[in-house]
């Protein structure tokens, strides 16, 4: 059955790879070696025939001298053909070995660059996602109910703020909870009191996100903390973003509290590392990772080492790169490029891929 034009095009495209260069070099070497050996067998047989003819010519005496000359010439030509065949095989083998090496390097470069590109794609998705979190926290810190509760935390205003936070959480399912904190770091309202009853009254004054937010200069500023398990949220890993709640909701108003929002890190990050487009075969020997500036693993496609293991990247001043160790293990990485006003915190997407059984 004939291939459709689209299928034929796909087949041709899949063949135009560095691996195909190596395959063709191997095939050419096999053919050249086979033909050279065939020529050498034929010339060997020809030399034997020439030798037999020489012997018969000697037996024939004077009448066989002419035939002996012809037999000698045949032997000489046969030897020359054999020599040329051997030279051709050696020269072709050398050229094809070099071609195979070039193809191998090309294949390694192409595979490495593809893994770097996939690493970049993963960290870009996270950057865009977390950029939205910075927008959310600065926006919600100006919400009228939040501002009024921070300005005068009466039971009525706190109840209304808590209701408002619940409404936000029902629409934004990527968050575990939203907290309104007083200037001295006490949580006075949050969006999920039924789910997390121990949050109300919590002292967060020592948290980096609270201290940075309460000391920020304007409503354009935000704070972000490392991804860590949050005890008050049942130990779930969270990325916490915070912004000052300001008097009158004005960008230059006096800080009267802090809004902290807790991004549900685990499932969101897993969706990113699990979504990297590796082939089924590659996926079985690859780890897709998101790591922070210290190399700490924030998320892993195999779920190992999250928030505990670190990985050393041989950056050498580069923002992206690929390296292969003595065991054939390839590590590709790309640091965050940032997104809009989100600087990205120097996180990186990383793919660690084991060598295939054949070492390719």
N, C-alpha and C positions, 0 to 999 in steps of 0.2 A: 504494500500500500504506500503510495507516494506521500511525502511530508507536505503539509500545508506551507505556504510561503512564510508565515509567522514562525512555525516550528522550525523550518529550515534556517531562518534568521537567528533564532535563539540557539540552535545547535552550532551554527558558525560562530556566534559570539562566545559561546562557552568554550570553543576550541581555541580562540585567540587569547591564550594565556601563557605566562612564562613556563608553567608546568608543561604545556604542550611543546614548547621549544625543547625542553629536556627530553620529552618522549620522542620527538622527531630525531634528536641527536642520537639517542640510544638506538632507534630503528635504523638510522643511516649507518651507524657503526656496525650494527649486526649485518646489514646487507653488504657493506663494503668488505667486512671480514669474510663473509661467506663467499663472495665472488672472488676475492683474492686467493682464498684457499682452493677454490675450484680451479682457478688459473694455474696455481702451483701444482695441483694434482695432474692437470692435463700436461703441463710442461714436464713433469716427472715421468709420465707415461711416454711422452715424446722422446725424452732422453734415453729411456730404456729401449724404445724402438730404434733409435739411432745407433745405440750400442750394439743391438742385435744385428742391424744392417752392416755395421763395421766388421763384426765378426764374420758374417756371411761373405762380405766382400773379400776378406782376407783368405777365406777358404777358396774362393773362386780364383785366386791368384791374379795373374796379369789382366784377365778379362774383367775383374771386379774392381779395378782401381778407380774407374770413373764413378762407380756407385759409392765407393768409400769416400770420395770427395764430397758428394752430395750428402751422405750421412753425417760427415763432419760439420757441414754447414747447418744442417738441421739441428744438430746438437748445440752449435753455437747460438743459433737463433732461439732455441728453447731455453738456454741458460740466460740469455738477455731478457727474454720475456719473464722468466722467473724472477730475475733481479728487479725488473721494473714493477712487477706485481708486489714484491716485498716492500719496495720503496713506497709505492702507492698506499699500501696498507698502513705503513708506519706514519706517513705524512697525514693521511686521513684520520688515523686514530688520534694524533696530536691535535689536529684542528677540531675534531669532534669532541675531544676531552675539554678543550677550551670553551667550545660552544656550550657544552653541558654545564660547565662551571658558571659561565655567564648567565645561562638560563636559570640555574639554581639561585644565583644572587638576585636576579630579577624577581624570581618567585618569592624569595624571602622579603625583598623590599616591598613588593606589592602587598603581600600578606600583612607585613608590619604596618604599612601606611593605612591599610583598611582597618586594622585594629585601632590605630590612633584615631582615625575618623569616627569609629564607633564610640571610642572613649569620649571624644569631644561631644558627640551627639548626646550621650548620657548626661554629662555635666551641664550641657546647655539646657536640657529639659529641667534639671533641678534648679538651675539659675532662674529660668523663667518662672518656675513654680514659686520659688522663695521671693523673687521680686514682688509677686502678687501679695505675699504675706506682709512685706514692708508697706505696701499701699494700704492693705486692710487695716493694719494697726494704727496708722496715722489718720485714716478716715474715721474709724470707729471711736478714736479718742476725742473726736469733735462731736460725736452724737449727743444730742440735747439731753437725753436721759442720763448718759454717762457723766457729762459735765455737771449737771445739776446735782447728781448724787455725790460727786467729788467735792463740790462747793459747799453743800450742806447735807451731810449724810444722815438725814432723818429716816425713820423707818419707812415712811411712805415713799420717799425718793429712792431709797435703796431697793425697795420692793419693785418699783417701776423699772429701775436700772437692771435688776436681775431678770425681770420679765423680758426686757428688751434684749439682753444678752442671750436669753434662751431662744428668742426668735431668730437672732443672727445664727446661732449654732444649728438651728433646724435647717437653715438654707446653706450653710457652709459646713459640709460634713467632714472636711479635712482637719477640723479642729477638735481637740478633746475638751477644752474648756477656755473660758475667757475670764480674767480676774480684774476687778477694780481694787486698787490699793490706795491707802491713805499716804500722805507725804512721809510718814514715819515707817511705812512698809507693812501695814496691816491690811490683809484682804478683808474687805467689807461687803463685797458682792461678787457673785460669779454665776455662770450660766447653767450649771448642772448640779444644784444642791442635792437632788435626790440620788444622783449617781456617785458624787464625791462629797459626802457629808462632812469630811474632816478639813475641807479647804477654808471654810469661813473662820476668820480670826487668825489664820496662819501668818506668821511673821516671815516676810521675804526681804527684810531690809538688808540682808547680807548677800543677796543674790546679785550677780554682776549686771543682769539685765535691768533690775530695779534701780540700782545705783547710777548706771549710765543714763537711763531714761529720765530720772528725777533731776539729774544735773545737766540735761540737754539744753541747748540755747534757744531752739525754735521748734515750731510744730512740724518743720520739714525733717527733723532729726528722728532717728529711731535707734533702738538698741537690739542686739541679737546675742544670744548665748550659745555656747557649745551644745551639741546634741547630747543629752544625758537622760538617764532614767529619772522620772519624777515620782518620788515616794507618795506624794499627795494624790497623784493620778494613777494609783495602783501599780507604780513601778514602770509605767509605759515610757519608752524613749520619746522625748519631745524636742522640738526646735522652738525655743521661746523667743518671740519678738515683743518689744515693748516700746511705748511712746508715752510722753508726759501728757496728762490731761491738763489743759491750760484754762485759766480764768476766762470765762466768756466764750470758750472755744476758739479764741483768737490765736493765730500762729505765733504772736509775740507775747501772749499772755503769760502771767505768772503760773509756774507749775503748782497745781493743787492736788495732784495725785498721779497715779500711773495706771495705764491699761496694759496688762500682759496677756498675750494670746499664745496658746500652746498648740503648735502644729503637730498633728499625729504622724510622727516621723516614720515609724515602721512600715505600715502598709503603703504609704505614698512612695517611699524610697524603693521598696521592693518592686513596686510596679515599674519603676524606671530600670532597675538592673535586670529584671526578668524580661523586659521588653526589648533589650538589645538584640538586633537581628543577626544571630549566629545560626549556622546550619545545625541540624540535629547532631551531626557527628562532632562539630566543633563544641557544641554546648556541653557534651559529656566530658570534655577535657579543658574547660575554661572556667575561670572565675571572673565575674564582672563585679567591680567594686566601685564604691564612692568613698573617697578618703579625705580627711581634713588636712590642714596645712602641716600638721605633725606626722602625717602618714597613718593616723589612726583610722581603722576601717569603720565607716559609718553605716554602710550597707553592703551586703554581699549576696550574690545570686545563690551561693550554696549555704547561706545563713551562718557560716562559721566565722568566729572571731569578731563579731559585730560589737563595737564600742570597747573592745579589749585588745585586739591584735593590731600591731602596726606593721606597715610594709615600707621598706626603704626603696626609694626611687633614685636611680642614678641620673639626676637631672643635669648636672654640669652646666647650670645656668640656663637650661632650655625650658620652655613652657610646654613642650611636647616632645615625644621621642619614643624609641623602641629599642629594646636590648634583648639579647639572647644569651643565656648562660651555657656552661659546659654540658649540661644535660639536655640542651635543646629547648629549654623552657623560654618562651617569649613573653616579655612584659611590655605592654604599650600603655602610654599615659597621655593625658592632655589636661593641663590646668584650666581652671575656669576662665573664660573670656569676660565674665560679668554680663549683666543684662540691664539695659537702661541705666538707672541710678544705683543698681545693686552691684557692689564691687566683687561679690563672689567669695570672699574670705580665703582665697587661695586654695580652695578645694580642688580635687581632681577626679576625673573618671579614669579608671584603670582596668585593663583586661590582662589577666595572667593565663597564658595558654600553654599546656603541656605539649611536648612533641608527639607526633603520631608514632604508632608502633614501629613503622618503617623508618622513622627519623626524618620524614619530610616536613 
